Amino acid sequence: MEKHIREKKRLNQALNGNLPMVQKELEDFFKKHNIDATPGLAHDISCFVIEELYIKRFSLPEY
């Protein structure tokens, strides 16, 4: 639990105090698409979106 609290503080600082807002937006998205009850799928989708952001950022050719 201590690690979770430290991570929460770190992320909130990185987001300039906006972690609660970002968390709410993501929770709403996961609920809207019925993936809030499947954390593995939510994690996989999040990772995929992040990967896509980096691919677009660096203009890597599509696969």
Backbone torsions as a table, in degrees:
resi	resn	phi	psi	omega
1	MET	NA	-34.3	178.9
2	GLU	-61.2	-40.4	179.2
3	LYS	-61.7	-41.1	179.6
4	HIS	-61.8	-42.8	179.9
5	ILE	-66.0	-42.3	177.6
6	ARG	-62.6	-42.4	-179.7
7	GLU	-65.3	-40.4	177.9
8	LYS	-60.4	-45.0	178.7
9	LYS	-63.7	-43.0	-179.4
10	ARG	-62.9	-47.0	-179.0
11	LEU	-66.7	-39.9	179.0
12	ASN	-63.3	-39.4	177.3
13	GLN	-65.8	-42.4	-179.8
14	ALA	-64.1	-27.6	-179.1
15	LEU	-99.7	18.0	178.2
16	ASN	53.5	42.3	177.2
17	GLY	81.8	8.1	-176.3
18	ASN	-99.1	12.2	-179.6
19	LEU	-57.3	-44.0	179.7
20	PRO	-57.7	-39.3	179.6
21	MET	-67.4	-45.8	179.6
22	VAL	-63.2	-42.8	178.7
23	GLN	-60.2	-45.0	179.6
24	LYS	-61.9	-44.0	179.3
25	GLU	-61.3	-43.3	179.3
26	LEU	-68.1	-41.2	177.5
27	GLU	-60.2	-44.0	178.8
28	ASP	-61.5	-41.9	178.5
29	PHE	-62.0	-48.1	-179.0
30	PHE	-61.6	-40.5	178.8
31	LYS	-67.0	-42.8	-179.1
32	LYS	-57.8	-36.7	-176.7
33	HIS	-101.5	15.6	175.5
34	ASN	55.8	37.7	176.4
35	ILE	-116.7	9.4	-179.8
36	ASP	-70.1	-22.4	-179.8
37	ALA	-94.1	-0.2	180.0
38	THR	-125.0	83.5	-175.3
39	PRO	-59.8	-31.3	178.4
40	GLY	-64.1	-43.8	178.5
41	LEU	-67.1	-42.3	178.0
42	ALA	-59.9	-41.1	177.9
43	HIS	-64.7	-46.4	-179.6
44	ASP	-61.6	-42.1	178.4
45	ILE	-64.1	-43.8	178.9
46	SER	-59.8	-46.1	179.3
47	CYS	-62.6	-41.9	179.7
48	PHE	-61.2	-45.5	-179.7
49	VAL	-62.6	-42.1	178.1
50	ILE	-62.5	-43.4	177.6
51	GLU	-60.3	-42.9	178.8
52	GLU	-62.4	-38.9	177.3
53	LEU	-59.6	-43.8	180.0
54	TYR	-69.5	-37.5	177.6
55	ILE	-61.0	-46.2	179.0
56	LYS	-66.1	-38.5	-178.4
57	ARG	-62.3	-40.2	-176.5
58	PHE	-98.8	9.2	177.1
59	SER	51.2	43.2	177.0
60	LEU	-73.8	145.2	179.7
61	PRO	-63.0	146.8	177.9
62	GLU	-68.3	153.6	-177.2
63	TYR	-87.5	NA	NA
